[in-house]
Amino acid sequence: MRKKIVAGNWKMNNTLQEGIDLAIDINKLAAEKADKNVDIIIAPPYIHLSEVGKLIDRDRVLLSAQNCAAEQKGAFTGEVSAEMLWSVGADYVIIGHSERRAYYHEDNTILNKKIKLALDNNLKVIFCCGENLEQRESNKHFEVIKKQLSETVFTLAKEYYDSIILAYEPIWAIGTGKTASPEQAQEIHKFIRSLIAENYGDNLANETSILYGGSCKPSNAKQIFANADVDGGLIGGAALKAEDFIGIVNSFK
């Protein structure tokens, strides 16, 4: 049975106190209202991880970083290593987010290094893939996603997949208010699962959780999550309001 997962990426939002308040609210609602069959993950900014980690019930809410360095340690001013993230209590790290690819020019070679460092330092990985509007409109989205996965997570040995979650991001739907239709989301998720099957077999494909990310909110999550190959969401804006976030968690009901 695949895990149902809703992960909240706070991006570069919230002061420390605002982050603490949000974490407390999410933790409270997770205990009182949230579907117990759904794993909940929150990804605050780096500097909030330690404090937020102390406030959440780790049996109910797990902690993720938004990124990690592509090097283990050394003279890399401003970077944060996977080992550092693990040392402050992170369970997961998001790697390959479209904003990292677009704004910081992270290519598949860099992302592959990050994945392996994260896994070597006891972190689980939420790995993102997806196409931009130009690629979608020129019908290259399948080709783009296959390349993104083939040069990163598909280089891993099968046994690492206990620590891998995949997330499909239609980049054209992030922060734009646009959303992939439930049919579009299912089409790509099914395609990704078929690629996993080609590389690792049907059993692993059926066990790997694939999340949808791209303007997912309480009003549309139920339709998106109803698809057979959509196992949850990687949530941006709606993760900044505890009620909305837990509303998405409860969209599987």
N, C-alpha and C positions, 0 to 999 in steps of 0.2 A: 504494500500500500504506500503510494507516494505521500510525502509530507505536504500538507497545505501550509503555506507560509505567506505572511505579509510583513514586508520590511519597509521601514520609514527612513528615507534619506533626507536629513535636515539641511544638507548642503551648507552654504555659508550664511547661516541664519542663527539668531538668538545669542544674546550675551550669556555669560555663565549663569546668572540668576534666572534668566528667561528659560534657559535649557533645563535647569534644575526644576523649575516650576512645571514645565512640560513633562519632564520625566516622571515627576510625582503624580501628575494627573493621569498619564498613560498607565503607570503602574497600578493606580487605584482602579481605573476602569478595566484593566486587564484582569484584575482579581474579581471584580464585581459583575462585569457585563460580558466579557469577551468569550467567544466560542473556544472551549477548552481543546478542541481538536485542531486548532490553528496555531502554528508557531509564530511568535511575535519577535521581531528584531527591530532595534532602533539604531540609527547611525548618526550620532551627534558629531560636531566638529572635533578635531583632535584634542583641543585643550579642555574639552568638557568630559572626555571619556572617563577619566579617573573618578571625578565627582559623581557623574551620572551612574557609573557602575556600582557605587556604594548605595545608591538609593533604590535600585530596582530589585525585585524578586527574581533572581537569576533562574529559578525554576519556571518562571512564566515569561519573562522578557529577557531576550539576549542582546548582547552589545556588539555593534559593528563599527569599524572605522570606515571612512569614506575612500581611503586610498592608502598606499604604502610606497616606500622608496623601492627603486630597482637595484639597490645595493644593500649589502648586509650591515655595513658600518663604515665610518671614516669621515674624510673631509668633504662632506656634502651639505654645506650650510643650508639650513631651512628644511631639510628633509627629515622624515620620521620613518624609522625602520620597522619591519615586521616584528622583530624581536622586542622593540620598545612597545609596540601595540599590545603584544601578548603580555608584557610585564605589567601593564596597567589594567589588564582584565578583559581585553577585547576577545570575543569569540569568533568574529567574522571580519573580513575586509572586503569592500567593494573594489573590484578591479575592472578596468576597461570601460568605465562610464563614458558616454558619448561626449560629455563636457571635458573630460581629461583628454580624450582623443582630439577633440576639435581645438581647444584653447591651449593645450600644453603639448600637442603634437606627439602624443604617445602612440607608437606604432605596435604592431604585433610582436616584434622582437622584444621591446621593452616590457610589454604586458606579460609575455611568457616568462621573463625573468622575475617579474613581480609575483606571478602565480606560484612559481617554485619556491621563492623565498618565503611567501606566506605559509605554504604547506609545510615547509621545513621548520617553521617556527610555531607550529601547532595552531595556526589560524585556519578556519574554513573560509572558502572563497565564494562570493557572489560575483559571477563573471557576466559582464554585459556585452551584448552584441546587437547590431541593428543598422538600418540603412537611413540615409538622409533623403530629403524630398526629391532631389535630382535622380538619385539611384532608384527610388521607388517609381518615379514617372517614366524612367527609361527601362523599366522591367529588369533591373540588375540586382534587385534585393536578395533573391535567392543566392546568386553568385557572391555577393558581398558578404552575406552571413556565413556561407560555407567557408570562404577564405578566412574570415575572422576566427572561426572556430578551429579550422584545420591547422592554423599556425600557432595556436595557443593551447586551449584545453585538450584538444585531440592529440597533442604530443605527450600527454600524461599516460602513465600505466593505469590499468583498469582499477586497481585497488585504491587509487586516490579519489575516486568518485564518491566515496562516502562523505567527502569534505567539499564537494562542488555543488553549487546551485547555479543554474543558468538564468539569465534575465534577458528577455527580448525588449529592446527599446526602439520603437519607431521614432527616430530622431526628429522627424517632422511633427511629432505630436508632443514633444517635451516643451513645456512652458508656452505653448502656442494656443492652448485651449482646444486644439484638435485632438481627436482620439481615433485610433484604429477601430473600425467596426468590429463587433464580436466575430464576424466571419473572417476578417483580415487577421485578427489576432490568432484565431484557431488555425488558419492556413499556415502561418509562419511557425507556430508552436509545433504543429504536426510535422512540418518539414524539419525543424531542429531535432525532434525526437527520432525521425527517420535517419538523420545523419549520425546520431548517437548509436542507433541500431547497426548501421553500416560499419561503424568503427569498433563497437564493443559488444554487439549482440542485443537481442530483444529484451532480455531480462534487465540489463543495466538501463536500457532506454526507458523501460517501464517504471524503473525505480527513481529516475532522476527528476527532480522538481524543476520546472521551468516557469519563471514568473513573468508577468507582463508589466512593463513600465512605460508610461506615457499619458499624462493627464487622466490618470485613474482616480476616481472620487466616489463618494457614497452613492451618487445618483446613477453611475454606470457600472460599478464594480460587479454587481450581481449578474448582469448580462455577460460581462467578460469572463467572470469566474465560472459561469455555467458550462463553458466549453470543456470538452473532454481532455484537452492537452494543456489547459491553463491551470496552473497549480497555486496561483496567488499573484501578488503584486509587489513591485518595487515602487514605492509611493514617494512623490516629491512634495508638492505644495500642500496636499491634504494631510501629510504627516505632521504638519506644524500645528494642527488643532487636534487635541486629544479625542474629542467626541467624533470628529470626522474619521480619524485614523482607526478608532475602534469600530466605527460603523463599517469601514471597509473590511476589517477583520471578520465581522459578523455577516459578510455578504455571501458566505458559503451556505448559510442556513436556508 
